[in-house]
Amino acid sequence: MKKYWRCFVCNDIHYGVKPPEVCPTCRAVNAFVEVSSAEAGQVSSPRKTLMDKEGFREAIDSFASRNEFQVNPDREKVDLLLEGIFENEKTCGLKYCPCRLRTKEFEEDLKIVCPCNFLIHETYKGKPEGECWCGLFIRRRS
Amino acid sequence: MSKIMFHGRECPHCRVMMPLVERLEKETGVMLEKHEVWHDEKNADMMRSYRSIIAPKCGGQLRVPTFLDTETNDLMCGEVEYEKLREWGTKK
């Protein structure tokens, strides 16, 4: 079961089954202590950051550059998808995929927050020209 | 009417399929009930009510576009060639 962890040196918050051995922010070793969700929220919420479409585009470009896939070069398609993703964030609270409907079961719906784990989907896995369901990410063309 | 298309306004696959659906309707006379599910909560709930039928055939999720025959539960999801859509649309 996933829990919240706080770095006692720099207050990084980690959500996961186990804490990181090395804090990715301050590099302190064995620095994470389990905390309540309320504490995790208190520690991280005062520094809320906003992300607009261009910021998200940069974030997914950077994310993709470290992986075997890329953001779809079809700018028009990506613009349409980002429009849907941000509309969903505005109306439903998270950046849900614009090509899959929420079930209204929170844990289940976390599976469709963009970027989702499309590497395991039949539209991507094992396919030379694989892509995520909505087409935002495609396998990197060589 | 038993043939339904669930679609989303910002879904590029749905945009690709819409002209094919119009062609199907024009050529065969088969009319599809179209329900946009991202901006109409009633339509979204309607799609959710078919979750047990749709999800097992659509990667475990409620993906759009989904084409469902509510009488036979025959369904497809995603972008498909026109011939496949026609086959689904004209199946009794």
gemmi code that builds the backbone of each chain (N, CA, C; Angstrom):
import gemmi

chains = {
    "A": [
        ("MET", (0.836, -1.207, 0.000), (0.000, 0.000, 0.000), (0.870, 1.255, 0.000)),
        ("LYS", (0.501, 2.185, -0.844), (1.301, 3.407, -0.944), (1.071, 4.313, 0.267)),
        ("LYS", (2.139, 4.992, 0.667), (2.080, 5.913, 1.808), (2.819, 7.197, 1.436)),
        ("TYR", (2.668, 8.166, 2.318), (3.399, 9.429, 2.123), (4.669, 9.427, 2.961)),
        ("TRP", (5.719, 9.974, 2.381), (7.017, 10.050, 3.055), (7.553, 11.465, 2.902)),
        ("ARG", (8.227, 11.949, 3.957), (8.800, 13.308, 3.918), (10.294, 13.237, 4.207)),
        ("CYS", (11.072, 13.920, 3.381), (12.515, 13.987, 3.617), (12.751, 14.922, 4.804)),
        ("PHE", (13.429, 14.421, 5.831), (13.606, 15.255, 7.028), (14.647, 16.358, 6.827)),
        ("VAL", (15.337, 16.326, 5.678), (16.323, 17.378, 5.407), (15.697, 18.531, 4.603)),
        ("CYS", (15.061, 18.169, 3.453), (14.579, 19.257, 2.581), (13.064, 19.279, 2.403)),
        ("ASN", (12.353, 18.358, 3.085), (10.884, 18.302, 3.032), (10.312, 17.881, 1.681)),
        ("ASP", (11.091, 17.211, 0.860), (10.526, 16.582, -0.330), (9.435, 15.611, 0.107)),
        ("ILE", (8.360, 15.538, -0.654), (7.306, 14.568, -0.353), (7.340, 13.462, -1.404)),
        ("HIS", (7.311, 12.233, -0.936), (7.281, 11.080, -1.838), (6.031, 10.264, -1.521)),
        ("TYR", (5.354, 9.789, -2.558), (4.178, 8.932, -2.372), (4.492, 7.590, -3.003)),
        ("GLY", (4.608, 6.551, -2.196), (4.948, 5.247, -2.749), (4.992, 4.183, -1.674)),
        ("VAL", (5.205, 2.960, -2.103), (5.244, 1.835, -1.165), (6.466, 1.951, -0.240)),
        ("LYS", (7.590, 2.363, -0.852), (8.828, 2.507, -0.066), (9.402, 3.905, -0.296)),
        ("PRO", (10.127, 4.424, 0.659), (10.753, 5.732, 0.425), (12.008, 5.572, -0.432)),
        ("PRO", (12.400, 6.612, -1.170), (13.659, 6.518, -1.922), (14.836, 6.421, -0.945)),
        ("GLU", (15.852, 5.651, -1.308), (17.020, 5.559, -0.416), (17.775, 6.883, -0.385)),
        ("VAL", (17.840, 7.509, -1.580), (18.524, 8.802, -1.666), (17.498, 9.851, -2.080)),
        ("CYS", (17.448, 10.929, -1.360), (16.493, 11.980, -1.714), (16.883, 12.580, -3.070)),
        ("PRO", (15.962, 12.559, -4.048), (16.321, 13.063, -5.377), (16.603, 14.565, -5.392)),
        ("THR", (16.152, 15.281, -4.366), (16.381, 16.731, -4.349), (17.667, 17.111, -3.620)),
        ("CYS", (17.827, 16.624, -2.374), (18.997, 17.086, -1.601), (20.072, 16.014, -1.465)),
        ("ARG", (19.821, 14.813, -1.997), (20.780, 13.698, -1.995), (21.029, 13.107, -0.604)),
        ("ALA", (20.248, 13.490, 0.382), (20.433, 12.902, 1.716), (20.061, 11.419, 1.665)),
        ("VAL", (20.759, 10.608, 2.428), (20.550, 9.164, 2.423), (19.645, 8.760, 3.598)),
        ("ASN", (18.725, 7.807, 3.303), (17.786, 7.306, 4.324), (17.091, 8.446, 5.075)),
        ("ALA", (16.624, 9.410, 4.311), (16.122, 10.636, 4.929), (14.598, 10.705, 5.008)),
        ("PHE", (13.906, 9.679, 4.475), (12.447, 9.781, 4.411), (11.756, 9.127, 5.597)),
        ("VAL", (10.821, 9.841, 6.154), (10.031, 9.339, 7.278), (8.565, 9.328, 6.853)),
        ("GLU", (7.831, 8.304, 7.272), (6.416, 8.216, 6.898), (5.621, 9.311, 7.596)),
        ("VAL", (4.721, 9.927, 6.836), (3.868, 10.989, 7.402), (2.425, 10.762, 6.963)),
        ("SER", (1.511, 11.497, 7.563), (0.092, 11.380, 7.187), (-0.165, 12.132, 5.885)),
        ("SER", (-1.284, 11.812, 5.247), (-1.632, 12.530, 4.015), (-1.856, 14.010, 4.326)),
        ("ALA", (-2.385, 14.290, 5.527), (-2.627, 15.687, 5.906), (-1.301, 16.441, 5.993)),
        ("GLU", (-0.292, 15.795, 6.604), (1.009, 16.462, 6.710), (1.636, 16.631, 5.323)),
        ("ALA", (1.527, 15.577, 4.523), (2.089, 15.669, 3.164), (1.449, 16.830, 2.411)),
        ("GLY", (0.140, 16.971, 2.571), (-0.580, 18.055, 1.902), (-0.152, 19.410, 2.435)),
        ("GLN", (-0.016, 19.503, 3.755), (0.390, 20.776, 4.374), (1.773, 21.198, 3.894)),
        ("VAL", (2.662, 20.218, 3.817), (4.050, 20.535, 3.449), (4.145, 20.972, 1.992)),
        ("SER", (3.367, 20.332, 1.120), (3.526, 20.631, -0.310), (2.551, 21.679, -0.833)),
        ("SER", (1.387, 21.832, -0.213), (0.382, 22.714, -0.816), (0.708, 24.207, -0.799)),
        ("PRO", (1.455, 24.726, 0.170), (1.703, 26.182, 0.109), (2.533, 26.584, -1.103)),
        ("ARG", (3.193, 25.623, -1.717), (4.016, 25.965, -2.886), (3.388, 25.411, -4.152)),
        ("LYS", (2.093, 25.623, -4.271), (1.401, 25.157, -5.475), (1.996, 25.805, -6.714)),
        ("THR", (2.129, 25.028, -7.744), (2.632, 25.598, -8.988), (1.567, 25.432, -10.072)),
        ("LEU", (1.469, 26.411, -10.921), (0.507, 26.343, -12.016), (1.224, 25.843, -13.261)),
        ("MET", (0.494, 25.153, -14.080), (1.083, 24.698, -15.337), (0.090, 24.940, -16.465)),
        ("ASP", (0.476, 25.776, -17.406), (-0.404, 26.003, -18.544), (-0.065, 25.002, -19.652)),
        ("LYS", (-0.753, 25.138, -20.775), (-0.564, 24.149, -21.853), (0.880, 24.107, -22.331)),
        ("GLU", (1.504, 25.287, -22.461), (2.889, 25.309, -22.944), (3.819, 24.658, -21.910)),
        ("GLY", (3.544, 24.907, -20.642), (4.339, 24.283, -19.581), (4.196, 22.771, -19.610)),
        ("PHE", (2.979, 22.318, -19.849), (2.733, 20.866, -19.919), (3.421, 20.283, -21.149)),
        ("ARG", (3.368, 21.043, -22.246), (4.019, 20.571, -23.474), (5.522, 20.392, -23.225)),
        ("GLU", (6.124, 21.361, -22.547), (7.558, 21.261, -22.233), (7.824, 20.077, -21.305)),
        ("ALA", (6.919, 19.882, -20.333), (7.102, 18.787, -19.366), (7.050, 17.425, -20.061)),
        ("ILE", (6.106, 17.250, -20.980), (6.006, 15.928, -21.629), (7.102, 15.743, -22.670)),
        ("ASP", (7.559, 16.852, -23.271), (8.709, 16.754, -24.188), (9.938, 16.281, -23.420)),
        ("SER", (10.156, 16.872, -22.259), (11.307, 16.510, -21.431), (11.183, 15.064, -20.955)),
        ("PHE", (9.988, 14.694, -20.530), (9.708, 13.322, -20.075), (9.969, 12.324, -21.208)),
        ("ALA", (9.484, 12.650, -22.405), (9.646, 11.739, -23.539), (11.107, 11.631, -23.973)),
        ("SER", (11.856, 12.731, -23.835), (13.257, 12.718, -24.289), (14.092, 11.704, -23.506)),
        ("ARG", (13.613, 11.339, -22.320), (14.341, 10.363, -21.503), (13.821, 8.947, -21.732)),
        ("ASN", (12.948, 8.799, -22.720), (12.322, 7.500, -22.946), (12.372, 7.090, -24.422)),
        ("GLU", (11.757, 5.944, -24.707), (11.803, 5.393, -26.065), (10.695, 5.954, -26.953)),
        ("PHE", (9.946, 6.886, -26.419), (8.824, 7.453, -27.179), (8.992, 8.957, -27.307)),
        ("GLN", (8.148, 9.560, -28.127), (8.196, 11.005, -28.326), (6.775, 11.561, -28.354)),
        ("VAL", (6.681, 12.866, -28.189), (5.374, 13.505, -28.344), (5.066, 13.521, -29.836)),
        ("ASN", (3.827, 13.257, -30.172), (3.418, 13.198, -31.572), (3.807, 14.497, -32.306)),
        ("PRO", (4.511, 14.390, -33.434), (4.892, 15.619, -34.150), (3.722, 16.323, -34.841)),
        ("ASP", (2.561, 15.679, -34.873), (1.366, 16.287, -35.475), (0.838, 17.368, -34.523)),
        ("ARG", (1.255, 18.581, -34.760), (0.963, 19.700, -33.856), (-0.548, 19.921, -33.677)),
        ("GLU", (-1.278, 19.802, -34.761), (-2.720, 20.044, -34.711), (-3.405, 19.036, -33.781)),
        ("LYS", (-2.973, 17.779, -33.911), (-3.540, 16.712, -33.082), (-3.199, 16.948, -31.612)),
        ("VAL", (-1.942, 17.315, -31.368), (-1.511, 17.555, -29.989), (-2.269, 18.740, -29.395)),
        ("ASP", (-2.464, 19.789, -30.180), (-3.214, 20.954, -29.687), (-4.624, 20.559, -29.266)),
        ("LEU", (-5.268, 19.730, -30.072), (-6.626, 19.285, -29.764), (-6.631, 18.451, -28.467)),
        ("LEU", (-5.635, 17.571, -28.348), (-5.555, 16.730, -27.152), (-5.301, 17.576, -25.902)),
        ("LEU", (-4.405, 18.554, -26.025), (-4.117, 19.407, -24.860), (-5.352, 20.205, -24.451)),
        ("GLU", (-6.126, 20.596, -25.448), (-7.373, 21.316, -25.160), (-8.281, 20.430, -24.291)),
        ("GLY", (-8.396, 19.172, -24.684), (-9.241, 18.234, -23.931), (-8.672, 17.939, -22.561)),
        ("ILE", (-7.372, 17.754, -22.493), (-6.718, 17.437, -21.214), (-6.921, 18.578, -20.215)),
        ("PHE", (-6.755, 19.803, -20.679), (-6.903, 20.944, -19.767), (-8.365, 21.220, -19.427)),
        ("GLU", (-9.254, 20.911, -20.349), (-10.682, 21.034, -20.050), (-11.040, 20.034, -18.940)),
        ("ASN", (-10.480, 18.841, -19.038), (-10.749, 17.828, -18.020), (-10.180, 18.232, -16.673)),
        ("GLU", (-9.005, 18.849, -16.693), (-8.422, 19.290, -15.424), (-9.315, 20.349, -14.784)),
        ("LYS", (-9.852, 21.226, -15.641), (-10.706, 22.305, -15.127), (-12.013, 21.749, -14.556)),
        ("THR", (-12.606, 20.807, -15.247), (-13.927, 20.330, -14.831), (-13.872, 19.116, -13.897)),
        ("CYS", (-12.797, 18.316, -14.006), (-12.757, 17.072, -13.212), (-11.600, 17.028, -12.225)),
        ("GLY", (-10.714, 18.032, -12.253), (-9.665, 18.108, -11.232), (-8.316, 17.535, -11.626)),
        ("LEU", (-8.287, 16.635, -12.592), (-7.008, 16.060, -13.009), (-6.951, 16.022, -14.539)),
        ("LYS", (-5.732, 15.829, -15.048), (-5.549, 15.835, -16.500), (-5.921, 14.470, -17.086)),
        ("TYR", (-7.214, 14.201, -17.073), (-7.676, 12.915, -17.599), (-7.560, 12.897, -19.125)),
        ("CYS", (-7.310, 11.712, -19.650), (-7.230, 11.489, -21.092), (-8.530, 11.949, -21.767)),
        ("PRO", (-8.437, 12.677, -22.871), (-9.664, 13.109, -23.549), (-10.272, 12.031, -24.441)),
        ("CYS", (-9.663, 10.844, -24.459), (-10.193, 9.762, -25.291), (-10.681, 8.574, -24.458)),
        ("ARG", (-10.727, 8.747, -23.159), (-11.266, 7.690, -22.299), (-12.099, 8.344, -21.213)),
        ("LEU", (-13.225, 7.746, -20.933), (-14.155, 8.338, -19.968), (-13.836, 7.875, -18.557)),
        ("ARG", (-13.925, 8.813, -17.598), (-13.756, 8.443, -16.188), (-14.870, 7.490, -15.768)),
        ("THR", (-14.505, 6.543, -14.903), (-15.527, 5.637, -14.382), (-16.200, 6.235, -13.152)),
        ("LYS", (-15.578, 7.272, -12.572), (-15.955, 7.889, -11.296), (-15.451, 7.091, -10.106)),
        ("GLU", (-14.603, 6.085, -10.357), (-13.904, 5.387, -9.264), (-12.490, 5.958, -9.248)),
        ("PHE", (-12.148, 6.681, -8.181), (-10.917, 7.474, -8.170), (-9.674, 6.655, -8.505)),
        ("GLU", (-9.486, 5.523, -7.822), (-8.274, 4.715, -8.048), (-8.213, 4.226, -9.498)),
        ("GLU", (-9.345, 3.777, -10.025), (-9.398, 3.298, -11.406), (-9.080, 4.442, -12.372)),
        ("ASP", (-9.623, 5.610, -12.058), (-9.449, 6.741, -12.971), (-8.035, 7.312, -12.941)),
        ("LEU", (-7.262, 7.015, -11.890), (-5.865, 7.455, -11.880), (-5.091, 6.825, -13.036)),
        ("LYS", (-5.618, 5.703, -13.543), (-4.946, 5.024, -14.664), (-5.058, 5.804, -15.975)),
        ("ILE", (-5.942, 6.782, -16.023), (-6.100, 7.529, -17.278), (-5.687, 8.992, -17.133)),
        ("VAL", (-4.890, 9.284, -16.092), (-4.338, 10.636, -15.979), (-3.133, 10.718, -16.915)),
        ("CYS", (-3.093, 11.757, -17.717), (-2.035, 11.912, -18.719), (-0.755, 12.473, -18.103)),
        ("PRO", (0.433, 11.898, -18.395), (0.639, 10.700, -19.200), (0.266, 9.453, -18.395)),
        ("CYS", (-0.425, 8.526, -19.050), (-0.777, 7.266, -18.399), (0.317, 6.241, -18.723)),
        ("ASN", (0.208, 5.077, -18.114), (1.201, 4.028, -18.404), (0.811, 3.282, -19.679)),
        ("PHE", (0.990, 3.964, -20.798), (0.561, 3.370, -22.073), (1.515, 2.289, -22.574)),
        ("LEU", (2.677, 2.145, -21.926), (3.638, 1.124, -22.388), (3.043, -0.280, -22.325)),
        ("ILE", (2.057, -0.459, -21.466), (1.459, -1.791, -21.322), (0.200, -1.950, -22.185)),
        ("HIS", (-0.175, -0.905, -22.874), (-1.419, -0.982, -23.658), (-1.194, -1.683, -25.002)),
        ("GLU", (-2.237, -2.314, -25.497), (-2.127, -3.078, -26.745), (-1.876, -2.176, -27.956)),
        ("THR", (-2.137, -0.897, -27.795), (-1.904, 0.030, -28.907), (-0.425, 0.409, -29.008)),
        ("TYR", (0.356, 0.069, -27.972), (1.784, 0.434, -27.957), (2.706, -0.780, -27.837)),
        ("LYS", (2.404, -1.635, -26.877), (3.302, -2.749, -26.540), (3.562, -3.659, -27.744)),
        ("GLY", (4.853, -3.824, -28.071), (5.228, -4.738, -29.146), (4.958, -4.221, -30.541)),
        ("LYS", (4.494, -2.988, -30.649), (4.180, -2.452, -31.985), (5.250, -1.452, -32.417)),
        ("PRO", (5.882, -1.685, -33.578), (6.931, -0.766, -34.041), (6.415, 0.668, -34.187)),
        ("GLU", (5.147, 0.803, -34.545), (4.593, 2.145, -34.684), (3.543, 2.398, -33.608)),
        ("GLY", (3.864, 1.877, -32.410), (2.899, 1.979, -31.316), (2.665, 3.409, -30.864)),
        ("GLU", (1.480, 3.614, -30.321), (1.171, 4.914, -29.741), (0.214, 4.735, -28.576)),
        ("CYS", (0.152, 5.751, -27.724), (-0.808, 5.673, -26.626), (-2.208, 5.756, -27.226)),
        ("TRP", (-3.211, 5.448, -26.418), (-4.556, 5.364, -26.976), (-4.961, 6.637, -27.694)),
        ("CYS", (-4.660, 7.788, -27.114), (-5.127, 9.034, -27.732), (-4.187, 9.513, -28.840)),
        ("GLY", (-2.959, 8.998, -28.875), (-2.025, 9.410, -29.917), (-1.120, 10.565, -29.524)),
        ("LEU", (-1.126, 10.950, -28.250), (-0.250, 12.031, -27.801), (1.204, 11.586, -27.840)),
        ("PHE", (1.451, 10.343, -27.446), (2.805, 9.801, -27.472), (2.883, 8.700, -28.526)),
        ("ILE", (3.998, 8.699, -29.265), (4.225, 7.639, -30.241), (5.628, 7.080, -30.023)),
        ("ARG", (5.830, 5.825, -30.415), (7.179, 5.255, -30.313), (8.125, 6.102, -31.157)),
        ("ARG", (9.316, 6.383, -30.621), (10.260, 7.243, -31.319), (10.655, 6.631, -32.662)),
        ("ARG", (10.519, 7.437, -33.703), (10.895, 6.978, -35.045), (12.391, 7.202, -35.212)),
        ("SER", (13.075, 6.178, -35.752), (14.535, 6.327, -35.883), (14.892, 7.029, -37.187)),
    ],
    "B": [
        ("MET", (-33.841, 2.922, -31.381), (-32.555, 2.851, -32.096), (-31.542, 2.065, -31.271)),
        ("SER", (-30.853, 1.139, -31.898), (-29.977, 0.281, -31.113), (-28.499, 0.538, -31.359)),
        ("LYS", (-28.181, 1.301, -32.386), (-26.752, 1.510, -32.668), (-26.298, 2.878, -32.160)),
        ("ILE", (-25.283, 2.809, -31.293), (-24.838, 4.015, -30.592), (-23.370, 4.277, -30.875)),
        ("MET", (-23.039, 5.562, -30.992), (-21.624, 5.954, -31.036), (-21.372, 6.870, -29.843)),
        ("PHE", (-20.439, 6.464, -28.976), (-20.004, 7.341, -27.899), (-18.735, 8.042, -28.387)),
        ("HIS", (-18.699, 9.353, -28.263), (-17.527, 10.096, -28.752), (-17.214, 11.266, -27.839)),
        ("GLY", (-16.009, 11.819, -28.044), (-15.585, 12.966, -27.241), (-15.174, 14.119, -28.145)),
        ("ARG", (-15.540, 15.319, -27.735), (-15.303, 16.491, -28.583), (-13.816, 16.697, -28.896)),
        ("GLU", (-12.949, 16.459, -27.907), (-11.513, 16.702, -28.128), (-10.738, 15.425, -28.447)),
        ("CYS", (-11.449, 14.395, -28.861), (-10.785, 13.129, -29.197), (-10.488, 13.098, -30.704)),
        ("PRO", (-9.215, 13.043, -31.091), (-8.889, 13.055, -32.521), (-9.402, 11.836, -33.277)),
        ("HIS", (-9.469, 10.677, -32.601), (-9.994, 9.480, -33.275), (-11.469, 9.668, -33.643)),
        ("CYS", (-12.181, 10.330, -32.748), (-13.606, 10.567, -33.001), (-13.777, 11.489, -34.200)),
        ("ARG", (-12.881, 12.460, -34.313), (-12.950, 13.392, -35.450), (-12.704, 12.655, -36.769)),
        ("VAL", (-11.790, 11.687, -36.704), (-11.503, 10.901, -37.906), (-12.723, 10.061, -38.287)),
        ("MET", (-13.386, 9.504, -37.275), (-14.484, 8.574, -37.540), (-15.783, 9.261, -37.952)),
        ("MET", (-15.970, 10.506, -37.531), (-17.267, 11.161, -37.767), (-17.662, 11.214, -39.250)),
        ("PRO", (-16.751, 11.597, -40.156), (-17.150, 11.597, -41.575), (-17.460, 10.185, -42.092)),
        ("LEU", (-16.796, 9.181, -41.521), (-17.075, 7.805, -41.947), (-18.468, 7.378, -41.474)),
        ("VAL", (-18.833, 7.854, -40.298), (-20.173, 7.549, -39.771), (-21.229, 8.212, -40.656)),
        ("GLU", (-20.946, 9.453, -41.033), (-21.890, 10.167, -41.915), (-22.031, 9.445, -43.255)),
        ("ARG", (-20.912, 8.930, -43.752), (-20.937, 8.176, -45.018), (-21.769, 6.904, -44.851)),
        ("LEU", (-21.565, 6.243, -43.729), (-22.323, 5.017, -43.447), (-23.830, 5.307, -43.439)),
        ("GLU", (-24.186, 6.391, -42.762), (-25.605, 6.739, -42.655), (-26.194, 7.062, -44.035)),
        ("LYS", (-25.403, 7.763, -44.824), (-25.859, 8.180, -46.153), (-25.993, 6.969, -47.084)),
        ("GLU", (-25.006, 6.085, -47.020), (-24.979, 4.965, -47.959), (-25.944, 3.833, -47.599)),
        ("THR", (-26.140, 3.626, -46.305), (-26.913, 2.453, -45.878), (-28.256, 2.803, -45.243)),
        ("GLY", (-28.419, 4.050, -44.851), (-29.655, 4.428, -44.165), (-29.639, 4.050, -42.684)),
        ("VAL", (-28.567, 3.398, -42.257), (-28.443, 3.042, -40.832), (-28.089, 4.310, -40.059)),
        ("MET", (-28.878, 4.636, -39.068), (-28.604, 5.857, -38.312), (-28.047, 5.501, -36.935)),
        ("LEU", (-27.027, 6.233, -36.545), (-26.408, 6.008, -35.238), (-26.839, 7.109, -34.268)),
        ("GLU", (-27.106, 6.705, -33.045), (-27.376, 7.668, -31.988), (-26.017, 8.122, -31.485)),
        ("LYS", (-25.720, 9.413, -31.584), (-24.372, 9.869, -31.197), (-24.417, 10.574, -29.846)),
        ("HIS", (-23.562, 10.114, -28.955), (-23.538, 10.697, -27.610), (-22.152, 11.211, -27.272)),
        ("GLU", (-22.050, 12.535, -27.110), (-20.780, 13.146, -26.711), (-20.681, 12.996, -25.195)),
        ("VAL", (-19.561, 12.421, -24.741), (-19.507, 12.052, -23.322), (-18.626, 12.934, -22.442)),
        ("TRP", (-17.903, 13.869, -23.014), (-17.053, 14.713, -22.166), (-17.751, 15.976, -21.709)),
        ("HIS", (-18.714, 16.417, -22.477), (-19.357, 17.686, -22.134), (-20.837, 17.492, -21.831)),
        ("ASP", (-21.254, 16.257, -21.699), (-22.655, 15.969, -21.369), (-22.669, 14.817, -20.359)),
        ("GLU", (-22.910, 15.174, -19.120), (-22.808, 14.184, -18.046), (-23.862, 13.078, -18.162)),
        ("LYS", (-25.011, 13.409, -18.744), (-26.038, 12.364, -18.935), (-25.530, 11.310, -19.903)),
        ("ASN", (-24.905, 11.792, -20.978), (-24.340, 10.854, -21.951), (-23.211, 10.047, -21.322)),
        ("ALA", (-22.397, 10.727, -20.491), (-21.285, 10.043, -19.826), (-21.828, 8.933, -18.921)),
        ("ASP", (-22.881, 9.256, -18.177), (-23.468, 8.239, -17.286), (-24.067, 7.091, -18.093)),
        ("MET", (-24.611, 7.446, -19.247), (-25.167, 6.391, -20.104), (-24.047, 5.445, -20.541)),
        ("MET", (-22.912, 6.015, -20.943), (-21.792, 5.166, -21.351), (-21.308, 4.332, -20.157)),
        ("ARG", (-21.238, 4.969, -18.985), (-20.788, 4.230, -17.792), (-21.720, 3.050, -17.492)),
        ("SER", (-23.005, 3.221, -17.815), (-23.962, 2.145, -17.522), (-23.683, 0.906, -18.381)),
        ("TYR", (-22.939, 1.097, -19.460), (-22.578, -0.045, -20.322), (-21.153, -0.537, -20.037)),
        ("ARG", (-20.593, -0.092, -18.927), (-19.176, -0.399, -18.637), (-18.875, -1.902, -18.673)),
        ("SER", (-19.787, -2.704, -18.121), (-19.524, -4.154, -18.059), (-19.490, -4.780, -19.452)),
        ("ILE", (-20.101, -4.119, -20.408), (-20.100, -4.634, -21.783), (-18.923, -4.038, -22.565)),
        ("ILE", (-18.690, -2.735, -22.369), (-17.660, -2.047, -23.159), (-16.249, -2.382, -22.692)),
        ("ALA", (-16.002, -2.253, -21.389), (-14.624, -2.349, -20.884), (-13.895, -3.641, -21.272)),
        ("PRO", (-14.526, -4.812, -21.137), (-13.781, -6.036, -21.477), (-13.287, -6.077, -22.924)),
        ("LYS", (-13.979, -5.345, -23.789), (-13.572, -5.365, -25.204), (-12.776, -4.132, -25.613)),
        ("CYS", (-12.554, -3.223, -24.652), (-11.841, -1.975, -24.971), (-10.712, -1.742, -23.965)),
        ("GLY", (-9.868, -2.738, -23.809), (-8.701, -2.577, -22.950), (-9.034, -2.332, -21.495)),
        ("GLY", (-10.227, -2.768, -21.072), (-10.621, -2.609, -19.663), (-11.105, -1.209, -19.329)),
        ("GLN", (-11.261, -0.371, -20.353), (-11.626, 1.023, -20.076), (-12.790, 1.493, -20.940)),
        ("LEU", (-13.218, 2.707, -20.657), (-14.309, 3.294, -21.437), (-13.705, 4.229, -22.490)),
        ("ARG", (-13.276, 3.653, -23.565), (-12.567, 4.420, -24.584), (-13.525, 4.948, -25.644)),
        ("VAL", (-13.149, 6.089, -26.187), (-13.931, 6.624, -27.312), (-13.026, 6.742, -28.534)),
        ("PRO", (-13.584, 6.601, -29.739), (-14.997, 6.313, -29.983), (-15.327, 4.853, -29.698)),
        ("THR", (-16.549, 4.631, -29.213), (-17.056, 3.272, -29.054), (-18.350, 3.162, -29.851)),
        ("PHE", (-18.447, 2.094, -30.605), (-19.641, 1.814, -31.403), (-20.315, 0.597, -30.786)),
        ("LEU", (-21.529, 0.780, -30.324), (-22.214, -0.291, -29.600), (-23.606, -0.529, -30.162)),
        ("ASP", (-23.901, -1.793, -30.415), (-25.266, -2.191, -30.755), (-25.893, -2.704, -29.461)),
        ("THR", (-26.849, -1.956, -28.946), (-27.394, -2.295, -27.633), (-28.297, -3.526, -27.666)),
        ("GLU", (-28.696, -3.972, -28.854), (-29.524, -5.178, -28.930), (-28.669, -6.435, -28.920)),
        ("THR", (-27.536, -6.367, -29.605), (-26.692, -7.566, -29.714), (-25.417, -7.469, -28.872)),
        ("ASN", (-25.146, -6.274, -28.312), (-23.896, -5.990, -27.581), (-22.660, -6.119, -28.466)),
        ("ASP", (-22.857, -6.087, -29.767), (-21.735, -6.120, -30.699), (-21.076, -4.736, -30.654)),
        ("LEU", (-19.768, -4.700, -30.406), (-19.135, -3.385, -30.287), (-17.718, -3.346, -30.812)),
        ("MET", (-17.299, -2.118, -31.128), (-15.931, -1.851, -31.561), (-15.519, -0.556, -30.881)),
        ("CYS", (-14.220, -0.406, -30.641), (-13.766, 0.901, -30.170), (-12.515, 1.313, -30.928)),
        ("GLY", (-12.351, 2.610, -31.045), (-11.182, 3.158, -31.727), (-11.434, 3.450, -33.195)),
        ("GLU", (-10.358, 3.882, -33.849), (-10.434, 4.185, -35.274), (-10.445, 2.883, -36.060)),
        ("VAL", (-11.375, 2.748, -36.984), (-11.413, 1.554, -37.829), (-11.615, 1.984, -39.283)),
        ("GLU", (-11.293, 1.090, -40.199), (-11.512, 1.356, -41.619), (-13.012, 1.425, -41.887)),
        ("TYR", (-13.371, 2.121, -42.974), (-14.786, 2.275, -43.298), (-15.488, 0.927, -43.463)),
        ("GLU", (-14.816, -0.013, -44.125), (-15.450, -1.311, -44.385), (-15.826, -2.029, -43.085)),
        ("LYS", (-14.962, -1.882, -42.104), (-15.237, -2.524, -40.817), (-16.417, -1.840, -40.125)),
        ("LEU", (-16.451, -0.531, -40.232), (-17.569, 0.213, -39.647), (-18.869, -0.182, -40.332)),
        ("ARG", (-18.812, -0.310, -41.636), (-19.998, -0.669, -42.424), (-20.483, -2.069, -42.046)),
        ("GLU", (-19.510, -2.961, -41.877), (-19.857, -4.334, -41.488), (-20.585, -4.345, -40.144)),
        ("TRP", (-20.047, -3.565, -39.204), (-20.690, -3.462, -37.892), (-22.071, -2.808, -38.013)),
        ("GLY", (-22.128, -1.752, -38.818), (-23.360, -0.980, -38.929), (-24.488, -1.719, -39.608)),
        ("THR", (-24.147, -2.644, -40.502), (-25.198, -3.319, -41.265), (-25.498, -4.718, -40.744)),
        ("LYS", (-24.729, -5.127, -39.724), (-24.978, -6.452, -39.148), (-26.324, -6.461, -38.439)),
        ("LYS", (-27.100, -7.502, -38.695), (-28.427, -7.582, -38.052), (-28.308, -8.196, -36.668)),
    ],
}
model = gemmi.Model(1)
for chain_id, residues in chains.items():
    chain = gemmi.Chain(chain_id)
    for i, (resn, *xyz) in enumerate(residues, 1):
        res = gemmi.Residue()
        res.name, res.seqid = resn, gemmi.SeqId(i, " ")
        for name, pos in zip(("N", "CA", "C"), xyz):
            atom = gemmi.Atom()
            atom.name, atom.element = name, gemmi.Element(name[0])
            atom.pos, atom.b_iso = gemmi.Position(*pos), 0.0
            res.add_atom(atom)
        chain.add_residue(res)
    model.add_chain(chain)
structure = gemmi.Structure()
structure.add_model(model)
structure.setup_entities()
